[in-house]
Amino acid sequence: MSAPSGPVGRSLPRVDGVAKVTGAARYLDDLPLAGVHHGVTVRSTIAHGTFDGLDLDPAFDWSQVVVVTADRLAWGAGLAAGGFGENYVAMIDRDQPALVPPGGRIKHVAEPLALIAAPTKALALAARAACTPRQTARPAVLTIDDALRADVALYGDDNVFKQFLIRKGHADDDEFDLAMVAAAQIIEGTYHTGAQEQMYIEPQAMAAWKDGAVHVAGSMQCPYYVHKALKVLLGCEADDVVVAQTVTGGGFGGKEEYPSMLAAHCVMLTAAVGAPVKMVYERDEDIAATTKRHPARVRHRLGLDADGAIVAIDVDVVFDGGAYLTLSPVVLSRGVLHAAGPYRAPVVRVRGRAVATNHPPHGAFRGFGAPQTTFAYERQIDKAARALGVAPWAYRTRHALRPGDTTATGQRLEHSVGTDEILAAIAKVAGPPPARTGENAHGAPVVRGRGYAFYFHGAGFTGSGEQRLAGKARVVARADGTVAVLASSTDMGQGAITIFAQLAADALGLPPSAIVVPDPATDVVPDSGPTVASRTAMVVGGLVERAATALRARVEAWAAGAGVAGDFTARATAMIAAGVGLDAHGALGETVQYEPPPGIHWDDATYTGQAYPCFGWAGCLVDVEVDRDTHQVAITRCVHAVDVGKAINPVIVAGQIEGGTVQALGWAVLESVRYKDGKVTNASMTNCIVPTFGDVPDLETIIVECPYPYGPHGAKGVGEIPMDGPAAAVANALEDALGVAFDHVPILPEDIARALAGAS
Amino acid sequence: MTAPLTITVNGQPRTVAASPWRRLLDVLREDLGLTGTKEGCGEGECGACTVLLDGAPVCSCLVVAGQADGRAVTTVEGLADGPLLHAVQRELVARGGAQCGICTPGIAVCAAAVVDGGACRGGDARAQVRELLAGNICRCTGYQLIVDAIVAAAADVERGQP
């Protein structure tokens, strides 16, 4: 990294840092809301069946409590007539009711059946305990196999929410079989990955009130997703509802689609109560009811020729989507698009299905389908190297994609391919593997091993998604000398507002302190698209840079003509004083809209073409130490090299990589969401554990920069890729240590004990 | 009617007419308006609600207000000396140790007690941080930059730098 001349490339402290370390930052539950009532949700207790009605304990004092069931609301009347629109949480489909009506179908154990509001949370919780839903249970679908058997229909008649088929280098299954039959050997495996809880430390939190328009504020990633869902729920026009993000205490995908549910509930309650209502989930409810990473089963066959080169790849991916469609088609899309991995293969077939079950809906979580398929292919690649007697990193070095190669969708890689830089970065620091046996710090006997993984992650929306989305950003210069960046991208901790300030400042020739980035509210900021898909720096950051550049050009052209000297602020202030080209707020602004880079072709029907504008690339080395007595796994070393194109703020980038790495290490050996009869049985932080300070080693983070020509200063995605690969590296290290294959995550001590007992 | 509680909060004696059985966390947030202390789990696992009770870190969700009667409580709002941040706060900002920030008050409070007590220095400083802060969960950072910040803050404190 060369020394930066402007603000870009410098590790400036985050703009919200001081507010966060002093406790001054106000999250939803910290905000004073006069006369606020507290909302809670009455949920189903069966995985599948019918909601027959709600019994209220007559001994309870209901005088200060409002109870809402769906049959009490005027659906179809619309907001203007004092009613509501449609009883759905509108996302891709309209299949998920916001509130199951009496007589309606229950599809999972945490379905909202009724809403309660009371002046205190304690009273609301007591009232909830005095409610008993009457339910009639039906047989439930709780496994992928049962879903595919479709004896019980939950969605259509086959329970398949969505399927994809990718074919490369063959026309049909017969041709594919010919290619696979020609292989000298076939590596075959079935991989299972479990649900994972996002475990943001701020629970889901939302508030609503009416003040002319319906106002909703809360903890969320995507204000315009909530806005879209509320337009359907309320039956109203865009201007009738305003959605604002408040300081958000972590998201990781968990606040991508689920906040629309809380927003719907707050809006229903506030209409019933006639006062502001807020809902802040208790931790147990948050774990039990909200979306998690899709559990997955991936069958993977790797056909190799006599020299070990890949001749054909065959992948069958099935994701458990849970009870409603939510975002499962999009998660599945990303899963299948990454399923063949970053390796040369002339023939590839990937089939993917997302199926309906009676689990609470699974949804967005950092990596968004890619971690599941990455785990499978990186276990497969490791097994191939092992079968061939080739060192695992050498095998990857030989067969990884390089410029000129094509991916599974036929996307020819031309620029920004970090393969060689990543491979070299890991090889340079690897050093000798740890001693095979020894003792740990407690004097217990241990066995050690080393594992690797290499992977890629498409940055931005899939295919023509960014074009369809047509995200916008606006940069405005105001009379008070400040410059504001207006974008709907939220900062949930990842540093979006800091890098936006850096990019705008760089383009305008100003210090970052001159830039403000207001909290996104739908009546203030344009729709820049959701804060997802590793797109914020690359796509929205690019819009910010372009808008700032256009604004500077306009101001400088005017200043040259008017003979005004000085920096951007001086010239813009003079231009505003002269009243030239002002917007409705008396400011100077430029709005730009996304334009695709040249030569992007994607065919949604055949799933061929340029799946992503570019890819990030990454490599991971993990050393593990297994206690021979307890089978506890210690991660003793983790090196993670990630190609981000350009680190706009290297410390923020390192924080993204390290945070994602530890979530992935947790998924590998700790994080287990357990279900029984469709219900999460470990819905508390006591036993649904995530890594602590003591569970991870000091991390060795290597930032690699292979610039993306169409990203701001070369930046591409960073948010998700660190989640994709470390779990496979851990499983590979455990196989290296123990000589036993682990084809699932999480790999818990009891799994190791069982596997070793089976092997001996 | 219960007798009011007297708690010295961030150096100021405060009298609160609250049930002694309410959680200290709720009394701080709701009665005293000190919303810097966060609730992440309500069961003492995440550490976001950490405050100092007579100088020792506790989860304020597991302490009832009566236990704080007549004692001193320090919250995140009491760490800085006016505009002058505590070394832990300053280093967390400078080194990227805060991301979403919801765990940060608890971590700052716990780390301030630890480094002010003379810990997290010397050759095994990083290991000390990992052990002493193990009750505070952060889901954003992977802990690396927080460890960096606390070790740096301990060095600042050792040098006598505020």
HADDOCK unambig.tbl for C-alpha pairs under 7 A between the chains (distance, minus, plus):
assign (segid A and resid 13 and name CA) (segid B and resid 93 and name CA) 6.06 0.50 0.50
assign (segid A and resid 13 and name CA) (segid B and resid 94 and name CA) 5.55 0.50 0.50
assign (segid A and resid 13 and name CA) (segid B and resid 96 and name CA) 6.67 0.50 0.50
assign (segid A and resid 17 and name CA) (segid B and resid 93 and name CA) 5.22 0.50 0.50
assign (segid A and resid 17 and name CA) (segid B and resid 98 and name CA) 6.56 0.50 0.50
assign (segid A and resid 18 and name CA) (segid B and resid 93 and name CA) 6.41 0.50 0.50
assign (segid A and resid 20 and name CA) (segid B and resid 101 and name CA) 5.15 0.50 0.50
assign (segid A and resid 20 and name CA) (segid B and resid 104 and name CA) 6.69 0.50 0.50
assign (segid A and resid 21 and name CA) (segid B and resid 89 and name CA) 5.52 0.50 0.50
assign (segid A and resid 21 and name CA) (segid B and resid 104 and name CA) 5.93 0.50 0.50
assign (segid A and resid 21 and name CA) (segid B and resid 105 and name CA) 5.92 0.50 0.50
assign (segid A and resid 21 and name CA) (segid B and resid 108 and name CA) 6.86 0.50 0.50
assign (segid A and resid 22 and name CA) (segid B and resid 76 and name CA) 5.91 0.50 0.50
assign (segid A and resid 22 and name CA) (segid B and resid 77 and name CA) 5.83 0.50 0.50
assign (segid A and resid 22 and name CA) (segid B and resid 105 and name CA) 6.90 0.50 0.50
assign (segid A and resid 23 and name CA) (segid B and resid 36 and name CA) 3.86 0.50 0.50
assign (segid A and resid 23 and name CA) (segid B and resid 76 and name CA) 5.96 0.50 0.50
assign (segid A and resid 23 and name CA) (segid B and resid 77 and name CA) 6.07 0.50 0.50
assign (segid A and resid 23 and name CA) (segid B and resid 105 and name CA) 5.97 0.50 0.50
assign (segid A and resid 24 and name CA) (segid B and resid 36 and name CA) 6.31 0.50 0.50
assign (segid A and resid 30 and name CA) (segid B and resid 35 and name CA) 5.55 0.50 0.50
assign (segid A and resid 200 and name CA) (segid B and resid 139 and name CA) 6.27 0.50 0.50
assign (segid A and resid 201 and name CA) (segid B and resid 40 and name CA) 5.21 0.50 0.50
assign (segid A and resid 201 and name CA) (segid B and resid 102 and name CA) 6.41 0.50 0.50
assign (segid A and resid 201 and name CA) (segid B and resid 103 and name CA) 6.76 0.50 0.50
assign (segid A and resid 201 and name CA) (segid B and resid 139 and name CA) 6.91 0.50 0.50
assign (segid A and resid 202 and name CA) (segid B and resid 40 and name CA) 5.68 0.50 0.50
assign (segid A and resid 202 and name CA) (segid B and resid 102 and name CA) 6.20 0.50 0.50
assign (segid A and resid 203 and name CA) (segid B and resid 40 and name CA) 6.72 0.50 0.50
assign (segid A and resid 248 and name CA) (segid B and resid 100 and name CA) 6.51 0.50 0.50
assign (segid A and resid 249 and name CA) (segid B and resid 100 and name CA) 4.84 0.50 0.50
assign (segid A and resid 249 and name CA) (segid B and resid 101 and name CA) 6.30 0.50 0.50
assign (segid A and resid 249 and name CA) (segid B and resid 102 and name CA) 5.04 0.50 0.50
assign (segid A and resid 250 and name CA) (segid B and resid 100 and name CA) 5.40 0.50 0.50
assign (segid A and resid 283 and name CA) (segid B and resid 41 and name CA) 5.20 0.50 0.50
assign (segid A and resid 492 and name CA) (segid B and resid 100 and name CA) 5.48 0.50 0.50
assign (segid A and resid 493 and name CA) (segid B and resid 99 and name CA) 4.19 0.50 0.50
assign (segid A and resid 493 and name CA) (segid B and resid 100 and name CA) 3.38 0.50 0.50
assign (segid A and resid 493 and name CA) (segid B and resid 101 and name CA) 6.90 0.50 0.50
assign (segid A and resid 494 and name CA) (segid B and resid 99 and name CA) 6.16 0.50 0.50
assign (segid A and resid 494 and name CA) (segid B and resid 100 and name CA) 7.00 0.50 0.50
assign (segid A and resid 651 and name CA) (segid B and resid 96 and name CA) 6.23 0.50 0.50
assign (segid A and resid 652 and name CA) (segid B and resid 96 and name CA) 6.62 0.50 0.50
assign (segid A and resid 655 and name CA) (segid B and resid 141 and name CA) 5.34 0.50 0.50
assign (segid A and resid 656 and name CA) (segid B and resid 141 and name CA) 6.90 0.50 0.50
assign (segid A and resid 658 and name CA) (segid B and resid 141 and name CA) 6.00 0.50 0.50
assign (segid A and resid 658 and name CA) (segid B and resid 142 and name CA) 4.90 0.50 0.50
assign (segid A and resid 659 and name CA) (segid B and resid 139 and name CA) 6.90 0.50 0.50
assign (segid A and resid 659 and name CA) (segid B and resid 140 and name CA) 4.92 0.50 0.50
assign (segid A and resid 659 and name CA) (segid B and resid 141 and name CA) 4.19 0.50 0.50
assign (segid A and resid 659 and name CA) (segid B and resid 142 and name CA) 4.01 0.50 0.50
assign (segid A and resid 661 and name CA) (segid B and resid 142 and name CA) 6.94 0.50 0.50
assign (segid A and resid 662 and name CA) (segid B and resid 142 and name CA) 5.10 0.50 0.50
assign (segid A and resid 685 and name CA) (segid B and resid 41 and name CA) 6.76 0.50 0.50
assign (segid A and resid 685 and name CA) (segid B and resid 45 and name CA) 6.11 0.50 0.50
assign (segid A and resid 686 and name CA) (segid B and resid 45 and name CA) 6.14 0.50 0.50
assign (segid A and resid 692 and name CA) (segid B and resid 134 and name CA) 5.77 0.50 0.50
assign (segid A and resid 692 and name CA) (segid B and resid 137 and name CA) 5.57 0.50 0.50
assign (segid A and resid 693 and name CA) (segid B and resid 130 and name CA) 4.88 0.50 0.50
assign (segid A and resid 693 and name CA) (segid B and resid 133 and name CA) 6.61 0.50 0.50
assign (segid A and resid 693 and name CA) (segid B and resid 134 and name CA) 5.08 0.50 0.50
assign (segid A and resid 693 and name CA) (segid B and resid 143 and name CA) 6.09 0.50 0.50
assign (segid A and resid 694 and name CA) (segid B and resid 130 and name CA) 5.09 0.50 0.50
assign (segid A and resid 694 and name CA) (segid B and resid 131 and name CA) 6.04 0.50 0.50
assign (segid A and resid 694 and name CA) (segid B and resid 134 and name CA) 5.72 0.50 0.50
assign (segid A and resid 698 and name CA) (segid B and resid 144 and name CA) 6.33 0.50 0.50
assign (segid A and resid 699 and name CA) (segid B and resid 144 and name CA) 6.62 0.50 0.50
